[in-house]
């Protein structure tokens, strides 16, 4: 994938060109059909996703939790926290997503900890937001 594709994605927009290039060499872009399950609740996490185009629905225990669109990301809690998936996410339209495996994330962490910290900070922010909503 080309690093320029990452400039418009909020998770990566603050990274410099070299950092985006590092992400691009460790990630893949894939097209998924409407109805494809990107992650399944209860399964082990091996990758995380960023939606480039399209949308997805998040269900926990069969209950609708959220709708995701371009720029949203998912699955990062599992690879950073080494946890099982806490929801099922299904594409609601034909979509293009960026996929990064846990192994690629660890490689990036060793090579450029700033990039890994950015993703970890996003996870922390999401966790705090979830706690605030549940309080």
Secondary structure, DSSP 8 states (H G I E B T S, - for coil): --GGGGTTSTTTTTS-HHHHHHHHHH-EEEEE-TT-EEE-TTSB--EEEEEEES-EEEEETTEEEEEE-TT-EESHHHHHHT-B-SSEEEESSSEEEEEEEHHHHHHHHHH-HHHHHHHHHHHHHHHHHHHHHH-
